[in-house]
Amino acid sequence: MKTLNAPKWVMTISLLSVAMFCNGSFAQDTLNPFSIKSEKSHDLILLNHGLASLEERLQMIDRAEKSIDVEYFIYRTDKSAKLFTQALVKKARQGVKVRMLLDYFMVKSDLSPFYTHELEKEGIEIKYFNITTAVNLFSGQYRNHRKILLIDGKEIITGGRNIGDEYFDLSKDYNFLDRELHIEGEVVKSIETTFNETFSAEKSVHVSRAKMPEVDDAKYNRGDAGRDDNGFNYDLKKWNDKVVAAKKFINDALDSATEASIRSKGEVELKKEYHGTCDQLSFHSEYPSIGTKNRKESRVIKHFIFDKIQNAQKSIMIDSPYFIVNNELAKAMNSAFDKKMDVKLLTNSLNSTDAIYVYAAFDSIANEWLKKGLDSYIFKGQRPRSYEVVENLSGEARFGVHAKTFVFDNKDTVIGTYNVDPRSANYNAEMIIACENNPELAAQVQNDINSRMAESIHLDSAKAIKDAEFYQTSFGKKLLYYIVKIPSNIFGYLL
């Protein structure tokens, strides 16, 4: 029989966790070091507002003295990304250790290796997670959906937001209403350990930019027809254009008036956000691998969520951009309805999402779950009346919900990257923060969800579901809905 030797870091953390647990302050699941529980007080900021969340990130980076760890699923090259990235570069130039881990499939067309090449010249270490093509129906489906900004091993932001204008209320076309937590306390150091492990995982690799075309490259040799000078000149221009764009992104400052308006509005909104504490806080994440370590029983988050659903006594509130139910979730939800619990859901309408295939899957099951007792709301797509933005930057934009949040029995709150869909349950590397027995935080989160529900359509009858199906929807979107409806139900396990 083959002997399995645990990695040293697993053994070290397990031993430390046992010792700390004996002291009564810190509990670690020795079978999975990516599940961490603490009963020490943690300082929290609830970040409901996009501009406030961007401002908090910029202030965190400015506070960094030793290290900055960045991990995202999506990373644009727009206004907010420029502010964020240039803040990282400034710190790297000051000697702060900066590392970035980005999901390859979702980032390669934005923050491509041309950009990372320039960032690496500034001293920033960058890796991409899982460069396997998504065409591979097995390994290509496993994405790193975790979202982290971690400073000096002391403070962290995690939740639903990636790096891009649509996450910080700065897109003129479409923005997300999201939710995150800023956390300070002993769990942050353990989360840093999971970043280290993910950053050094086999699937996290460095990717070099494409080499500069040279006239003697074989692809330009046409044999007796001579050299393909036009093809060479075209490729060289494209290559140089990418280099120039990357350099401008890193070195050219955002328009000063635009930056001032973003920062000042962000500061105002940040002061409004809820500041509190949590004395029973836990962090859970999937292991950063493809295969048995990250499948079936070891998918810790879905089991944590499903257990919370089954064990709830009075109420469940869910805020998720997607609601696709597999057999495991159905079992947990049915248990809740058997106990006659109040279960509320906020998700997207067809108008408030561009993920048409996901809405088509939800629309197919909405009436079934209404009959079971699910109290559903679909967000209309307009910016909430109480939600302030920089008007000239995003005042007319469409909005959608993107938070990944659960509140159980008006006291237990879960915020993270986990969507209510099979992809989060079975494929992606996800992460969540749970704060239990804290009615004050739960009330703050519920109040914000209720304010978004006030701008939504209540699906309280079969007629309401039918009437809301194409609320403010264009003909083209309706057509796409009908095209994807059947495939979305057949391949729902991949959504």
C-alpha positions in Angstrom: 0.0 0.0 0.0 1.3 3.4 -0.9 2.0 5.7 2.0 0.6 9.3 1.8 2.8 11.9 3.4 1.1 15.1 4.4 2.8 18.3 3.2 4.9 20.0 5.9 2.6 23.1 6.0 -0.5 20.8 6.7 1.3 19.2 9.6 2.6 22.5 11.0 -0.8 24.2 10.8 -2.6 21.2 12.3 -0.2 21.1 15.3 -0.5 24.8 15.9 -4.2 24.7 15.6 -4.4 21.9 18.2 -2.2 23.9 20.6 -4.2 27.1 20.1 -7.5 25.3 20.4 -6.4 23.9 23.8 -5.9 27.5 24.8 -9.5 28.2 24.0 -9.0 30.9 21.4 -8.6 29.4 18.0 -10.0 26.2 16.3 -8.7 24.7 13.1 -10.2 21.8 11.2 -7.2 19.5 11.2 -8.6 17.6 8.2 -8.8 20.7 6.1 -6.5 23.7 6.9 -8.7 25.8 4.6 -11.4 25.9 7.2 -10.5 28.2 10.1 -12.6 29.1 13.1 -11.9 31.8 15.8 -13.6 33.0 19.0 -11.5 36.1 19.3 -12.9 39.5 18.4 -12.4 40.7 14.8 -13.0 44.2 13.6 -15.3 44.4 10.6 -16.4 46.9 8.0 -19.4 45.9 5.9 -18.8 47.2 2.4 -22.1 47.5 0.6 -21.2 50.4 -1.6 -18.8 50.1 -4.6 -17.1 53.4 -4.4 -16.6 52.9 -0.6 -15.0 49.5 -1.3 -12.6 51.0 -3.9 -11.6 53.7 -1.5 -11.0 51.3 1.3 -8.8 49.2 -1.0 -6.7 52.3 -1.9 -6.3 53.2 1.7 -5.3 49.7 2.6 -2.6 49.6 0.0 -1.4 53.0 1.2 -1.1 51.5 4.7 1.0 48.5 3.6 4.5 48.3 5.1 5.7 44.7 4.3 3.4 42.8 1.9 0.4 43.0 -0.4 -1.3 39.9 -1.7 -3.9 40.2 -4.5 -6.1 37.3 -5.8 -9.0 37.9 -8.3 -11.1 36.1 -10.8 -11.5 39.2 -13.1 -9.1 42.1 -13.5 -9.8 44.8 -16.0 -7.6 47.6 -17.4 -10.1 50.5 -16.9 -10.3 53.5 -14.5 -10.6 51.6 -11.2 -8.1 49.0 -12.2 -5.6 51.8 -13.2 -6.0 53.4 -9.7 -5.7 50.1 -8.0 -2.7 48.9 -10.0 -0.8 52.1 -9.9 -1.2 52.1 -6.1 0.3 48.6 -6.1 3.2 49.8 -8.3 3.9 52.7 -6.0 4.2 50.4 -3.0 6.4 47.9 -4.9 8.8 50.7 -5.8 9.0 51.5 -2.0 10.1 47.9 -1.3 6.8 46.4 -0.3 6.5 42.7 -1.5 3.5 42.5 -3.9 2.1 39.3 -5.3 -0.8 38.8 -7.6 -2.7 35.6 -8.5 -5.2 35.9 -11.3 -7.5 33.4 -13.0 -6.1 32.9 -16.5 -9.3 32.2 -18.4 -11.0 35.3 -17.2 -8.1 37.7 -17.1 -5.9 36.8 -20.1 -7.9 39.1 -22.5 -7.6 42.1 -20.1 -4.6 42.0 -17.9 -2.6 39.9 -20.4 1.0 38.8 -20.0 2.0 42.1 -21.8 0.7 43.9 -18.7 2.1 41.5 -16.2 5.5 41.8 -18.0 5.6 45.5 -17.2 4.4 44.9 -13.6 7.1 42.3 -13.1 9.7 44.9 -14.1 8.4 47.0 -11.1 9.1 44.0 -8.8 5.6 42.6 -8.6 5.4 38.8 -8.7 2.4 37.6 -10.8 1.0 34.1 -11.5 -2.0 32.9 -13.4 -4.2 30.1 -12.1 -5.0 27.1 -14.4 -3.9 28.0 -18.0 -5.7 24.9 -19.3 -8.1 25.9 -22.0 -11.7 26.0 -21.0 -12.5 23.7 -24.0 -11.2 20.9 -21.8 -14.4 19.8 -20.2 -12.7 18.5 -17.1 -9.7 20.5 -15.9 -10.6 23.6 -17.9 -13.8 24.0 -15.8 -11.9 24.5 -12.5 -11.4 28.2 -12.0 -10.1 30.3 -9.1 -13.0 32.4 -8.1 -11.5 33.6 -4.8 -11.1 37.3 -4.2 -8.5 38.7 -1.8 -6.7 42.0 -1.0 -4.5 41.2 2.0 -2.2 43.7 3.6 0.8 42.8 5.9 -1.0 39.6 7.1 -3.2 41.9 9.2 -6.2 43.1 7.2 -8.2 41.8 4.3 -11.1 42.5 2.0 -13.1 39.6 0.5 -16.5 39.2 -1.0 -18.1 39.4 -4.4 -16.1 42.2 -6.1 -13.4 41.8 -8.7 -11.2 44.6 -10.1 -13.1 46.5 -12.7 -15.3 49.6 -13.1 -18.5 47.6 -13.0 -17.7 46.5 -9.4 -17.1 50.0 -8.2 -20.0 52.0 -9.7 -17.8 53.5 -12.5 -19.2 51.9 -15.6 -21.5 54.0 -17.8 -23.2 50.9 -19.1 -23.6 48.3 -16.3 -22.7 48.1 -12.6 -23.0 45.5 -9.9 -24.5 45.9 -6.4 -22.2 43.8 -4.4 -21.1 43.2 -0.8 -17.8 42.6 1.0 -16.2 42.5 4.4 -13.0 44.2 5.6 -11.6 42.1 8.4 -8.9 42.6 11.0 -8.0 39.9 13.5 -6.2 36.6 13.9 -8.0 34.8 11.1 -6.4 37.1 8.6 -3.0 35.4 9.2 -4.5 32.0 8.5 -6.1 33.3 5.3 -2.6 34.5 4.3 -1.5 30.9 4.6 -4.2 29.8 2.2 -3.0 32.5 -0.3 0.5 31.2 0.0 -0.6 27.7 -0.7 -2.7 28.8 -3.6 0.1 31.0 -5.0 2.5 28.0 -4.9 0.0 25.4 -6.1 0.9 23.4 -9.2 -1.8 25.1 -11.2 -0.5 28.6 -10.4 2.1 29.5 -13.0 4.1 32.4 -14.5 3.2 33.2 -18.1 5.6 35.2 -20.3 4.4 37.6 -22.9 4.7 36.6 -26.6 8.1 37.3 -28.0 8.6 40.2 -30.4 8.2 39.1 -34.0 11.4 38.9 -36.0 11.6 39.1 -39.8 13.5 35.9 -39.9 10.8 33.9 -38.1 9.8 30.8 -40.0 6.2 32.0 -40.3 7.2 34.8 -42.6 9.2 32.6 -44.9 7.2 31.9 -48.1 9.9 29.8 -49.8 10.3 30.7 -53.4 7.7 33.4 -53.0 10.1 35.3 -50.8 9.4 36.9 -47.4 6.0 37.9 -46.1 6.9 41.5 -45.2 3.3 42.6 -44.9 2.5 39.9 -42.4 5.7 40.7 -40.4 5.0 44.4 -40.3 1.3 43.8 -39.2 2.3 41.4 -36.4 5.1 43.7 -35.2 2.7 46.7 -35.1 0.2 44.6 -33.0 3.0 43.5 -30.7 4.3 47.1 -30.2 0.7 48.4 -29.7 0.2 45.9 -26.8 3.5 47.0 -25.2 2.5 50.7 -25.4 -0.9 50.0 -24.0 0.6 48.1 -21.0 3.1 50.9 -20.3 0.4 53.6 -20.4 -1.8 51.6 -18.1 1.0 51.4 -15.5 2.6 54.8 -15.9 0.0 57.3 -17.2 -2.1 58.7 -14.4 -5.9 58.9 -14.5 -7.3 62.3 -15.3 -6.9 64.3 -12.0 -10.4 65.6 -11.9 -11.9 62.1 -12.5 -9.6 60.7 -9.8 -10.6 63.4 -7.4 -14.3 62.9 -7.9 -13.9 59.1 -7.4 -11.8 59.4 -4.3 -13.9 62.1 -2.6 -17.2 60.3 -3.2 -15.6 57.1 -2.1 -14.5 58.7 1.2 -18.0 60.0 1.8 -19.6 56.6 1.2 -17.0 54.8 3.3 -17.8 56.9 6.3 -21.4 55.7 6.0 -20.5 52.0 6.1 -21.2 49.8 9.1 -18.2 49.2 11.5 -18.5 46.5 14.0 -17.0 43.4 15.5 -17.5 39.6 15.3 -16.6 37.2 18.2 -17.4 34.0 16.3 -15.8 34.2 12.9 -14.8 31.5 10.5 -13.2 31.3 7.1 -13.7 28.5 4.6 -12.1 27.9 1.2 -11.7 25.2 -1.3 -8.3 23.6 -1.9 -6.5 25.1 -5.0 -6.2 21.9 -7.0 -8.0 19.9 -9.7 -8.9 16.4 -8.7 -9.9 14.5 -5.6 -8.6 17.1 -3.1 -11.1 19.6 -4.4 -14.1 17.4 -5.2 -16.9 15.5 -3.5 -16.6 15.4 0.3 -13.8 17.9 0.4 -15.9 20.7 -1.2 -16.2 22.3 2.2 -18.2 25.4 1.4 -21.3 23.8 -0.1 -21.6 21.5 2.8 -21.2 24.4 5.3 -24.0 26.3 3.5 -26.3 23.3 3.1 -25.9 22.4 6.8 -26.7 26.0 7.7 -29.8 25.8 5.6 -30.9 22.5 7.1 -30.2 23.6 10.6 -31.8 27.0 10.5 -34.9 27.3 12.7 -36.8 30.5 11.6 -35.6 32.2 8.5 -33.1 32.3 5.6 -32.3 35.3 3.4 -30.3 34.7 0.2 -28.8 37.4 -2.0 -27.2 35.8 -5.1 -26.9 36.8 -8.7 -27.7 33.2 -9.7 -30.1 30.6 -8.3 -29.6 27.2 -9.9 -30.6 24.3 -7.8 -28.9 20.9 -7.9 -30.0 17.8 -6.0 -27.9 18.6 -2.9 -29.2 22.1 -2.5 -32.8 20.9 -3.2 -32.5 18.5 -0.3 -31.4 21.2 2.0 -34.1 23.7 0.8 -36.8 21.1 1.1 -35.8 20.5 4.7 -36.2 24.2 5.4 -39.7 24.3 3.8 -40.7 21.2 5.7 -40.1 23.3 8.8 -42.3 26.1 7.4 -39.4 28.6 7.5 -39.4 32.0 6.0 -37.0 31.8 3.0 -36.4 34.9 0.9 -34.3 35.2 -2.2 -33.0 38.2 -4.1 -31.6 37.5 -7.6 -31.4 39.0 -11.0 -34.1 39.6 -13.6 -33.4 39.2 -17.3 -33.0 43.0 -17.5 -30.5 43.2 -14.7 -28.2 40.5 -15.9 -26.2 39.7 -19.0 -26.0 36.0 -18.0 -29.1 35.2 -20.0 -28.5 31.4 -19.8 -28.5 31.6 -16.0 -31.7 33.6 -15.8 -33.3 31.1 -18.3 -32.4 28.3 -15.9 -33.9 30.2 -12.9 -37.0 31.1 -14.8 -37.6 27.5 -15.5 -37.8 26.6 -11.8 -39.2 29.8 -10.3 -42.8 28.6 -10.2 -41.8 25.2 -8.8 -40.0 26.8 -5.8 -42.8 29.3 -5.3 -45.1 26.5 -4.7 -42.7 25.1 -2.1 -42.6 28.4 -0.3 -39.7 30.3 -1.7 -40.3 34.1 -1.5 -38.4 35.4 -4.5 -37.5 38.9 -5.7 -35.8 39.7 -9.0 -33.9 43.0 -9.3 -35.4 45.4 -11.9 -32.1 46.8 -13.1 -32.3 50.4 -12.1 -29.9 52.0 -9.6 -31.6 52.1 -6.2 -32.9 55.6 -5.3 -30.8 55.7 -2.1 -27.6 54.5 -3.8 -25.4 57.5 -4.7 -22.8 57.5 -7.5 -20.6 59.9 -9.4 -23.4 61.0 -11.7 -21.2 61.9 -14.8 -19.5 58.5 -14.6 -22.3 56.0 -14.1 -25.6 57.9 -13.4 -27.5 56.3 -16.3 -26.0 52.8 -16.0 -28.0 49.6 -15.6 -27.4 47.8 -12.3 -27.6 44.1 -11.3 -27.1 42.2 -8.1 -23.8 40.4 -7.6 -23.5 39.8 -3.8 -23.1 36.3 -2.5 -24.7 36.5 0.9 -26.8 34.4 3.4 -28.4 35.4 6.7 -29.7 32.6 8.9 -32.2 33.1 11.8 -31.4 36.9 11.9 -28.1 36.3 13.5 -25.7 34.3 11.4 -24.2 36.0 8.3 -22.2 34.4 5.4 -20.5 36.7 2.9 -18.0 35.5 0.2 -17.5 34.5 -3.4 -19.9 31.5 -3.4 -22.8 31.8 -5.8 -25.9 29.6 -5.5 -25.1 27.5 -8.6 -23.4 24.2 -9.4 -20.2 25.9 -10.6 -19.5 27.4 -7.1 -20.6 24.1 -5.5 -18.5 21.7 -7.5 -15.9 23.4 -9.7 -14.6 26.8 -8.6 -12.1 27.5 -5.8 -14.3 29.7 -3.6 -14.1 31.3 -0.2 -16.5 32.6 2.5 -16.5 34.4 5.8 -19.1 33.4 8.4 -20.0 35.6 11.4 -22.3 33.7 13.8 -24.4 34.8 16.7 -24.2 38.5 15.7 -27.7 39.9 15.3 -26.3 43.5 14.8 -24.3 42.6 11.7 -27.2 40.4 10.4 -29.6 43.3 10.7 -27.3 45.6 8.8 -27.0 43.1 6.0 -30.7 42.4 5.9 -31.5 46.1 5.8 -29.3 46.4 2.7 -30.8 43.4 1.0 -34.3 44.7 1.8 -33.4 48.1 0.3 -32.5 46.2 -2.9 -35.7 44.1 -2.8 -37.6 47.3 -2.6 -36.3 48.0 -6.2 -37.2 44.5 -7.3 -40.2 42.6 -8.6 -41.9 40.3 -6.1 -42.5 36.9 -7.6 -45.5 36.1 -5.3 -47.6 34.2 -7.9 -47.4 32.3 -11.1 -48.8 35.3 -12.9 -46.1 37.6 -11.4 -43.4 35.2 -12.6 -44.9 35.2 -16.1 -45.5 39.0 -16.2 -41.9 39.7 -15.0 -40.2 37.3 -17.5 -39.3 40.0 -20.0 -39.4 43.1 -17.9 -37.8 46.0 -19.9 -36.2 43.4 -22.2 -35.1 44.1 -25.7 -36.2 41.9 -28.7 -32.6 40.7 -29.1 -32.4 39.6 -25.5 -35.7 37.8 -25.7 -34.5 36.0 -28.8 -31.3 34.9 -27.0 -33.4 33.8 -24.0 -35.3 31.3 -26.2 -32.2 30.1 -27.9 -30.4 29.3 -24.6 -33.4 28.1 -22.5 -33.2 24.4 -23.4 -29.3 24.2 -23.4 -29.2 26.0 -20.0 -31.5 23.4 -18.5 -29.6 20.5 -20.1 -26.2 21.8 -19.0 -27.2 23.4 -15.8 -24.6 21.4 -13.9 -21.9 23.5 -15.6 -23.5 26.9 -14.9 
